[in-house]
Amino acid sequence: ATSSSLTIAVAHAVSFLTRPLILAYPATSIIRLQLVLEANLIAAFAPSWVPAQPLRGSGRRCLSLAPTCLPPRPVYNACVAAAVQWFDWIALLGAAEFDLFVDPGCVSIRVAGQSPSQLITIWSDELPSPTAFAPFSPVPAPTVVDKKTLAQQLLEQDTEEDDNIFTMIADEVAAPTWMTPILDQFPVPSASSMLERSASPLSTFSSSSDSEAESLDGSLFHSRCSSRSSNSSLSTAATSVSAFSSKNSSPVSTSPSSSLPATASKLNADAPPFKQSRRERARQARVYVDTTKKEVTPYDGGKTTVLTGGVMLG
């Protein structure tokens, strides 16, 4: 009973002190201030709290608050914990010096400059005096008064707001409005689009340079063959003319122009077949690539295997 009466009285005192802060500070700061202030005041008032003797130790439970000096230690520690400026707080309370009394069953204040006996009651749990009921009259049922502090009311409001926020989040996750369209399969390009794809300038330049290089190699090869065949034909014709002249005593006048064509044709017939260059053979091979296969075959050049062996001793 002692702890419950102390908790109720302190809760009403804290509610009176923190009510003006609603317009200046956020709800989280006010709730923290109320919780810390209640804990500090309960710890400070518990040694002198005697419910059977309300006025015993009342001076120890008096809080003197003024706008020109710092508050008592329980109030100052609560201000530091909740990051609340005391001078702003006392200005919201009216910027007047007053004493706050927290006694069993009563919370009151005394403003400075007034009569010491003039107290303003903030809260009291005294029951009204009983009235005389007429005989056989029904006794009225006691009314239940909801005694919720400001901290409890703010906590209930925060709980309702949290429930609403979580409900909105659950609805959004269950049926989101930001989903993008999903395709069942990847789009496959058509054959016409692949054929119409324009060739890049780099590929055109490389193909033209390759063709020019091949034509240049071919012309050089044919020029070399023709020069070699012409030289060999001239030497053969000269040898045949000298042999014929040695057998016949009479001089023979043979023109090189008449004997060169026959000799050249004979040499061309006896010569080995023409050998193509490696690039021309690669061009004519036309390697076929199967585009339907998507798997990659690991060749020996891109695959390394380490073989280990053991030695048998016996």
C-alpha positions in Angstrom: 0.0 0.0 0.0 2.9 2.3 0.8 4.5 1.9 -2.6 1.3 2.2 -4.5 0.3 5.4 -2.8 3.7 6.8 -3.4 3.6 5.9 -7.1 0.2 7.4 -7.6 1.1 10.7 -5.9 4.4 11.0 -7.8 2.7 10.3 -11.1 0.3 13.2 -10.5 3.1 15.5 -9.6 5.1 14.6 -12.7 2.0 15.0 -14.9 1.5 18.5 -13.5 5.1 19.5 -14.2 5.4 18.0 -17.7 2.0 19.0 -19.1 3.2 22.4 -20.6 6.1 20.7 -22.5 3.7 19.1 -25.0 3.7 22.2 -27.2 7.5 22.6 -27.2 9.1 19.1 -27.2 8.4 15.8 -29.1 6.5 13.0 -27.4 9.6 10.8 -27.1 11.5 13.4 -25.1 8.5 14.0 -22.8 8.0 10.3 -22.2 11.7 9.8 -21.3 11.6 12.8 -19.0 8.5 11.5 -17.2 10.0 8.0 -16.7 13.3 9.3 -15.3 11.6 11.9 -13.2 9.2 9.4 -11.6 12.0 7.0 -10.8 14.1 9.8 -9.2 11.3 11.2 -7.1 10.2 7.8 -5.9 13.7 7.0 -4.8 14.0 10.4 -3.0 10.6 10.3 -1.2 10.5 6.7 -0.2 12.5 7.0 3.1 10.1 9.7 4.5 6.8 8.3 3.1 4.4 7.3 5.8 0.8 7.0 4.6 -0.6 6.9 8.1 1.0 10.3 8.9 0.8 12.5 5.7 2.6 15.5 7.2 5.5 13.6 8.6 8.7 14.5 6.7 6.8 16.9 4.4 9.7 19.3 4.2 11.9 16.5 2.7 9.3 16.1 -0.1 9.2 19.8 -1.1 10.6 20.8 -4.4 11.5 24.5 -4.7 11.5 25.6 -8.3 12.6 29.0 -9.6 13.4 30.5 -13.0 16.7 32.0 -11.7 18.4 28.9 -10.4 18.8 25.2 -11.2 16.2 22.8 -9.9 16.8 20.1 -7.2 18.9 17.1 -8.2 16.1 14.7 -9.1 14.6 17.2 -11.5 18.0 18.3 -12.9 19.1 14.7 -13.6 15.8 14.1 -15.5 16.5 17.2 -17.6 19.9 16.0 -18.5 18.7 12.4 -19.4 15.9 13.7 -21.7 17.8 16.7 -23.2 15.3 19.2 -21.9 16.4 22.8 -21.0 15.4 23.7 -17.5 15.0 27.4 -18.1 12.7 26.7 -21.1 10.7 24.3 -18.9 10.2 26.8 -16.0 9.3 29.5 -18.6 6.5 27.2 -19.8 5.3 26.7 -16.2 4.8 30.5 -15.9 8.3 31.7 -15.0 7.2 32.0 -11.3 8.9 30.7 -8.2 6.9 28.1 -6.3 7.2 25.1 -4.0 5.8 21.7 -4.9 4.6 19.4 -2.0 4.1 15.7 -2.6 2.4 14.1 0.4 0.5 10.9 0.9 -2.9 11.5 -0.7 -2.2 15.1 -1.8 -0.1 17.1 -4.2 -0.1 20.9 -3.8 1.9 24.0 -4.6 2.6 27.3 -2.9 3.5 30.3 -5.0 6.2 32.7 -3.7 4.9 36.0 -2.4 1.6 34.6 -1.1 0.6 33.6 2.4 2.4 30.5 3.6 -0.8 28.9 4.6 -2.4 29.4 1.1 -1.8 26.1 -0.8 -3.2 25.2 -4.1 -4.2 21.6 -4.3 -3.2 19.8 -7.6 -4.5 16.4 -6.7 -6.2 14.8 -3.7 -7.6 11.3 -3.1 -9.9 12.3 -0.2 -13.4 10.9 -0.5 -16.4 13.2 -0.1 -18.2 13.2 3.2 -20.9 10.5 3.3 -24.5 11.7 3.0 -27.5 10.5 4.9 -29.5 8.1 2.9 -33.2 7.6 3.4 -34.3 4.3 4.7 -34.7 1.5 2.1 -33.0 3.8 -0.5 -30.6 2.0 -2.8 -26.9 2.8 -2.3 -25.4 4.3 -5.5 -22.6 2.3 -7.0 -19.2 3.9 -6.8 -18.1 5.5 -9.9 -14.8 4.3 -11.4 -12.5 7.1 -12.3 -9.9 6.5 -15.0 -6.7 7.8 -13.4 -4.2 7.7 -16.3 -1.2 9.9 -16.3 -0.1 11.8 -19.3 2.8 9.4 -19.8 0.4 6.5 -20.0 -1.9 8.3 -22.5 1.1 9.2 -24.7 2.2 5.6 -24.6 -1.2 4.4 -25.7 -1.2 6.9 -28.6 2.2 5.8 -29.7 1.1 2.1 -29.6 -1.9 2.9 -31.8 0.2 4.8 -34.3 2.7 1.9 -34.4 -0.1 -0.6 -35.1 -1.5 1.6 -37.9 2.0 1.9 -39.5 2.6 -1.9 -39.3 -0.8 -2.6 -40.8 -0.1 -0.3 -43.8 3.3 -2.0 -44.3 1.7 -5.5 -44.2 -0.9 -4.4 -46.8 1.8 -3.0 -49.1 3.9 -6.2 -48.8 0.9 -8.5 -49.4 -0.2 -6.6 -52.6 2.6 -4.3 -53.7 1.9 -1.6 -56.3 5.5 -1.3 -57.5 5.9 -4.7 -59.1 7.4 -4.7 -62.6 6.2 -7.0 -65.4 7.8 -10.5 -65.5 8.5 -12.4 -68.7 8.2 -16.1 -68.9 11.2 -16.5 -71.3 14.0 -14.4 -72.8 13.2 -12.7 -76.1 14.8 -14.5 -79.0 16.0 -12.3 -81.9 14.6 -13.2 -85.3 16.7 -14.3 -88.4 15.8 -11.2 -90.3 17.0 -8.9 -87.6 20.3 -10.7 -87.4 20.8 -10.4 -91.2 19.9 -6.7 -91.2 22.4 -6.0 -88.5 24.9 -3.5 -90.0 28.5 -4.3 -90.2 30.9 -2.3 -88.1 33.5 -0.1 -89.8 36.3 -2.0 -88.1 35.2 -5.4 -89.6 34.8 -3.8 -93.0 38.3 -2.3 -92.8 39.8 -5.6 -91.6 38.2 -7.6 -94.4 39.3 -5.2 -97.1 42.9 -5.2 -95.7 42.9 -9.0 -95.7 41.7 -9.1 -99.3 44.3 -6.6 -100.4 47.1 -8.5 -98.6 46.0 -11.8 -100.2 45.9 -10.2 -103.7 49.3 -8.7 -103.1 50.8 -12.1 -102.0 49.2 -13.8 -105.0 50.6 -11.3 -107.5 54.1 -11.6 -105.9 54.0 -15.3 -106.0 52.9 -15.4 -109.7 55.6 -12.8 -110.6 58.3 -14.9 -109.0 57.1 -18.1 -110.7 57.0 -16.4 -114.1 60.5 -14.9 -113.7 61.9 -18.2 -112.7 60.3 -20.0 -115.6 61.5 -17.4 -118.1 65.1 -17.7 -116.8 65.1 -21.4 -117.0 63.6 -21.5 -120.5 66.3 -19.1 -121.7 69.1 -21.2 -120.3 67.6 -24.4 -121.8 67.1 -22.8 -125.2 70.7 -21.6 -125.3 72.0 -25.1 -124.4 70.0 -26.8 -127.1 71.2 -24.3 -129.7 74.8 -24.9 -128.8 74.4 -28.7 -129.0 72.7 -28.5 -132.4 75.4 -26.3 -133.8 78.2 -28.7 -132.6 76.6 -31.6 -134.4 76.1 -29.8 -137.7 79.1 -28.2 -139.3 77.0 -25.6 -141.0 76.1 -22.6 -138.9 72.5 -22.6 -137.7 70.7 -19.4 -137.1 68.1 -20.0 -134.5 66.1 -17.2 -133.0 65.3 -17.4 -129.4 61.8 -16.2 -130.0 60.8 -19.2 -132.0 62.1 -21.8 -129.5 61.1 -20.2 -126.2 57.3 -20.8 -126.3 57.7 -24.6 -126.8 60.3 -24.9 -124.2 58.3 -22.9 -121.7 55.2 -25.0 -122.3 57.3 -28.2 -121.7 58.7 -26.8 -118.4 55.2 -25.8 -117.2 53.9 -29.3 -117.9 56.8 -30.9 -116.0 56.7 -28.4 -113.1 54.9 -29.4 -109.8 51.3 -28.2 -109.2 50.8 -24.7 -107.9 50.7 -24.5 -104.1 48.2 -22.1 -102.5 49.1 -20.0 -99.5 47.9 -20.8 -96.0 45.5 -17.9 -95.9 43.9 -19.0 -99.2 43.4 -22.5 -97.9 41.8 -21.2 -94.8 39.5 -19.1 -96.9 38.4 -22.0 -99.0 37.9 -24.3 -96.1 34.9 -22.3 -94.8 34.7 -23.8 -91.4 31.2 -24.6 -90.5 30.0 -23.3 -87.1 26.9 -24.9 -85.6 25.0 -22.0 -83.9 22.4 -24.3 -82.3 24.8 -25.7 -79.8 25.1 -23.6 -76.6 27.5 -25.7 -74.6 31.2 -24.8 -74.5 33.7 -27.7 -75.3 36.9 -27.5 -73.2 39.8 -27.9 -75.5 43.3 -28.9 -74.5 44.5 -25.3 -74.8 42.1 -24.1 -72.1 42.2 -27.1 -69.8 45.1 -28.2 -67.6 45.3 -31.6 -66.0 47.9 -32.6 -63.4 48.8 -36.3 -63.3 50.6 -37.7 -60.3 52.1 -41.2 -59.9 53.5 -43.3 -57.2 56.6 -45.4 -56.9 56.2 -49.0 -55.9 59.1 -50.4 -53.8 59.5 -54.1 -53.2 
